[in-house]
């Protein structure tokens, strides 16, 4: 059973970002502020050891004429340097050391985007992968085929065994969408048949992968605009959903436009919009709160985690020399707020 072990304040205050893990770091992408220049398309990195955030500068990819790019199917493609414009409702995944960004609504041009962007964290460069984008070039060798889904926004995505799972969101007509799968090796889309206690009609949820299973947390229910704090697990081997019930600290409230990323045995949930007052049609208003926090869900918790929870829950003195030094350091890291970025 999973356990919430960390809840602290601070970090990137951006409600439309998407995030992904690479090694022991978490990269968060995006900004809802369309007045910022394109080169500031927010890239922030979280150190999961001490729970500290920092900003990452980026640049455009410069192609080398002597270098040839070949995908897993043996086809040649030509990436080109382009930074993604400001957008909302996009998603990112990690694949073979690179980070791929897809979808979202671009306010500057007023359309849903179907370009596939690639971010190289070592070079800190942006590029576009033509063969996976909606706009084909004259020199590409192939495009994505199969049961191609409609362009969407406010969805979430992850990768399991060379397949990209895209969940939830809405299309341009604000019709709710469910689950689509892209085979990354063959650029082939498919729609699976599912059973179990599945989440219905979620917008702006987040997801992560643990033990080759997809976890969906929170989101806004499309039918009634309620913010759901539930945690669901999807097993692609048997195509079955199950609702989960973690213990430990209180954990994050129901929210949308947040991020959830797995590193090792821990899932990191941060940012988003929480609902203070539900929208009332008679009164004509509701109230949302922009979250700026970090919550950690541990799937393989240790005695140290339970001890730290007990110290916080019963408000025991953290400076007591009766506590082991390692536990005091751990308590400082899990309770010291981040600066707002």
C-alpha positions in Angstrom: 0.0 0.0 0.0 1.3 3.4 -0.9 2.0 6.2 1.7 2.0 10.0 1.4 5.4 10.9 3.1 6.0 14.6 2.1 3.8 17.7 1.8 5.5 21.1 1.6 5.0 24.5 0.0 6.9 26.4 -2.8 8.2 25.7 -6.3 7.1 26.6 -9.8 3.8 28.5 -9.7 2.6 27.5 -13.1 -0.7 25.7 -13.5 -0.4 24.6 -17.1 2.9 22.8 -17.1 3.7 19.1 -17.8 6.5 17.2 -16.2 8.6 14.0 -16.7 11.5 12.3 -14.8 14.9 11.6 -16.2 17.3 9.7 -13.8 16.7 11.3 -10.4 15.6 14.7 -11.7 12.1 15.9 -12.6 11.8 18.4 -15.6 8.7 20.6 -15.7 7.7 22.4 -18.9 5.3 25.1 -19.7 3.8 28.5 -18.8 0.4 30.0 -19.0 1.7 33.5 -19.4 1.5 34.3 -23.1 3.2 37.7 -22.6 6.5 36.0 -21.9 9.0 35.6 -24.8 9.1 32.1 -26.4 12.6 31.4 -25.1 11.3 31.5 -21.6 8.9 28.5 -22.2 9.3 27.4 -18.6 11.8 24.6 -18.0 12.3 23.8 -14.3 14.1 20.9 -12.6 13.5 19.3 -9.2 16.2 17.5 -7.3 14.3 14.6 -5.8 17.0 14.0 -3.1 16.5 17.3 -1.3 13.2 18.5 -2.9 14.7 21.7 -4.3 13.7 23.4 -7.6 15.8 25.5 -10.0 15.2 27.0 -13.5 17.0 25.6 -16.6 18.0 27.9 -19.6 17.4 26.4 -23.1 18.4 27.0 -26.7 17.3 25.8 -30.2 18.7 22.7 -31.9 21.3 23.4 -34.6 21.4 20.5 -37.1 24.7 19.1 -38.3 24.7 18.4 -42.1 27.0 15.4 -41.7 24.8 13.8 -39.0 22.0 11.4 -40.0 19.0 10.6 -37.8 17.4 7.1 -38.0 14.4 5.9 -36.0 13.8 2.4 -34.5 12.2 1.2 -37.8 15.3 2.2 -39.9 13.7 5.3 -41.4 15.6 8.6 -41.8 14.1 11.7 -40.4 15.4 15.3 -40.2 14.7 17.2 -36.9 14.9 21.0 -37.0 15.3 23.6 -34.3 12.1 25.1 -33.0 11.1 26.1 -29.4 7.4 25.3 -28.5 5.2 28.4 -28.2 3.3 29.0 -25.0 0.4 26.6 -24.6 -1.9 24.9 -22.1 -3.1 21.3 -21.8 0.1 19.7 -23.3 1.9 16.5 -22.2 5.5 15.3 -22.1 7.1 11.8 -21.9 10.7 10.5 -21.6 12.0 8.0 -24.2 15.6 6.9 -24.5 17.1 9.8 -22.7 15.1 12.5 -24.6 11.9 14.3 -23.6 9.0 14.6 -26.0 6.2 17.2 -25.8 2.9 16.9 -27.7 -0.4 18.6 -27.9 -1.9 21.5 -26.1 -3.7 24.7 -27.1 -1.5 27.6 -28.4 -3.1 30.9 -27.4 -0.8 32.9 -29.8 -2.2 31.2 -32.9 -5.5 30.0 -31.5 -5.2 26.3 -32.5 -4.6 22.9 -30.9 -1.0 21.8 -31.7 -0.1 18.4 -33.1 3.7 18.9 -33.5 6.0 16.5 -31.6 8.8 18.5 -29.9 12.0 16.9 -28.5 14.0 18.4 -25.6 17.6 17.1 -25.1 18.4 17.6 -21.4 22.2 17.2 -21.9 22.4 19.8 -24.7 19.4 21.8 -23.4 18.1 22.1 -27.0 14.6 22.0 -28.6 13.8 20.4 -31.9 10.8 19.1 -33.9 10.4 15.4 -35.0 8.6 15.6 -38.4 7.5 11.9 -38.6 5.4 12.1 -35.5 3.9 15.6 -36.1 0.5 16.4 -37.7 2.2 18.6 -40.4 4.1 16.3 -42.8 7.2 17.6 -44.7 8.0 16.7 -48.2 11.1 14.7 -47.3 9.8 12.5 -44.5 9.5 8.8 -44.9 6.5 7.9 -42.9 3.8 9.3 -40.6 1.7 8.0 -37.7 -1.1 5.7 -38.8 -3.9 3.5 -37.2 -6.8 4.7 -35.1 -5.5 8.3 -35.0 -7.1 10.3 -32.1 -8.6 13.7 -32.5 -6.4 16.7 -31.5 -6.9 17.2 -27.8 -5.9 19.4 -24.8 -6.0 19.0 -21.0 -4.9 15.4 -21.2 -2.0 13.4 -19.6 0.4 10.8 -21.0 3.0 8.2 -20.1 5.1 5.5 -21.8 5.0 1.7 -21.0 7.0 -0.8 -23.0 7.5 1.5 -26.1 3.9 2.6 -26.1 2.6 6.1 -25.3 -0.7 6.1 -23.3 -2.7 9.4 -23.8 -5.5 9.7 -21.2 -8.5 12.1 -20.8 -8.9 15.7 -22.0 -11.2 17.2 -24.5 -11.2 18.0 -28.2 -11.7 21.4 -29.8 -15.5 21.1 -29.3 -14.9 20.3 -25.6 -16.1 16.7 -26.0 -14.5 14.4 -23.4 -11.9 11.9 -24.6 -10.7 8.7 -22.9 -7.7 6.5 -23.6 -5.5 6.2 -26.8 -2.2 4.4 -27.3 0.6 5.2 -29.7 3.1 2.4 -30.6 6.3 4.5 -30.6 8.3 1.8 -32.6 5.8 1.7 -35.5 4.0 5.1 -35.1 0.7 3.3 -34.9 -2.3 4.5 -32.9 -4.8 2.1 -31.2 -7.8 2.2 -28.8 -7.8 -0.5 -26.0 -10.9 -2.1 -24.5 -10.9 -1.7 -20.7 -12.7 -3.1 -17.6 -12.7 -2.4 -13.8 -13.3 0.7 -11.7 -12.1 3.3 -14.2 -12.1 7.1 -13.9 -14.7 8.8 -16.1 -14.4 12.0 -18.0 -11.4 13.5 -16.3 -9.8 16.8 -17.6 -6.4 18.0 -16.5 -5.5 14.9 -14.5 -1.9 13.7 -14.1 -0.3 10.2 -14.5 2.8 8.2 -13.8 4.1 4.6 -14.3 5.1 2.2 -11.5 5.8 -1.5 -12.1 4.6 -1.1 -15.7 1.2 0.1 -14.5 -0.3 3.6 -15.1 -1.6 5.7 -12.2 -4.0 8.6 -12.7 -4.4 11.2 -9.9 -7.0 13.9 -9.4 -8.4 16.0 -12.3 -11.6 17.9 -13.0 -14.7 15.7 -13.8 -16.0 16.9 -17.1 -19.7 16.3 -16.4 -20.0 18.4 -13.3 -16.7 20.4 -12.9 -15.9 18.7 -9.6 -12.3 18.3 -8.6 -11.6 14.7 -7.8 -8.7 13.7 -5.4 -8.9 10.0 -6.3 -6.0 7.7 -7.3 -6.6 5.1 -10.0 -4.3 2.3 -11.4 -4.5 0.9 -14.9 -2.8 -2.5 -15.8 -2.2 -2.6 -19.6 -1.4 -6.3 -19.5 -5.0 -7.2 -18.5 -6.5 -3.8 -19.4 -8.2 -3.4 -16.0 -8.7 -0.2 -13.8 -8.6 -0.2 -9.9 -9.1 2.6 -7.4 -6.3 3.0 -4.8 -6.4 4.1 -1.2 -3.1 5.5 0.1 -2.3 6.2 3.8 0.1 8.5 5.7 0.0 12.3 5.5 -3.1 14.0 4.3 -1.8 14.2 0.8 -2.8 16.7 -2.0 -6.3 18.0 -2.4 -8.4 17.5 -5.5 -7.0 19.6 -8.3 -6.5 20.1 -12.0 -3.6 21.2 -14.2 -1.1 19.7 -11.8 1.9 17.3 -12.4 2.6 13.8 -11.2 6.0 12.1 -11.9 7.5 8.9 -10.6 11.2 8.6 -9.6 12.3 5.3 -8.2 9.6 4.2 -5.7 8.1 7.7 -5.2 5.5 9.7 -7.1 5.9 13.5 -6.9 2.7 15.6 -7.3 2.9 19.4 -7.5 1.2 22.6 -8.5 -2.2 22.9 -10.1 -5.6 24.6 -9.4 -7.7 23.6 -6.4 -11.4 24.4 -5.9 -12.2 26.6 -2.9 -15.9 27.2 -3.9 -17.7 25.1 -6.5 -19.1 27.0 -9.4 -22.8 27.9 -8.9 -24.9 28.5 -11.9 -27.4 30.6 -9.9 -24.7 32.8 -8.4 -22.6 32.8 -11.5 -19.2 32.3 -9.9 -16.8 29.9 -8.2 -13.4 30.3 -6.6 -10.1 28.5 -7.6 -6.7 28.6 -5.8 -3.4 28.3 -7.6 -1.4 25.7 -5.8 2.4 25.9 -5.2 3.3 22.8 -3.3 5.0 19.4 -3.5 3.6 16.0 -2.3 5.4 12.7 -2.4 3.7 9.3 -2.5 6.0 6.4 -1.6 5.2 2.9 -2.9 8.1 1.3 -0.9 8.1 3.2 2.4 10.6 2.5 5.1 10.6 2.7 8.9 12.3 6.2 8.6 9.3 7.4 6.6 6.8 6.2 9.3 8.9 7.7 12.0 9.0 11.1 10.2 5.2 11.0 9.8 4.8 10.2 13.5 7.0 13.2 14.4 4.9 15.5 12.2 1.5 14.1 13.2 2.1 14.3 16.9 4.1 17.5 16.7 7.1 16.1 18.5 10.3 18.3 18.9 12.4 18.0 15.7 15.5 19.4 17.3 15.6 16.7 20.0 18.9 14.9 20.2 16.9 11.8 21.0 16.1 11.7 17.2 18.8 10.2 14.9 20.7 12.7 12.9 19.6 11.1 9.6 15.9 11.5 10.7 16.4 15.2 11.7 18.0 15.9 8.3 15.2 14.1 6.5 12.6 16.1 8.4 14.3 19.4 7.5 14.3 18.5 3.8 10.7 17.3 3.8 9.3 20.4 5.6 11.6 23.3 4.4 9.5 25.3 1.8 10.9 26.0 -1.7 11.1 29.6 -3.1 8.2 30.4 -5.5 9.6 30.3 -9.1 
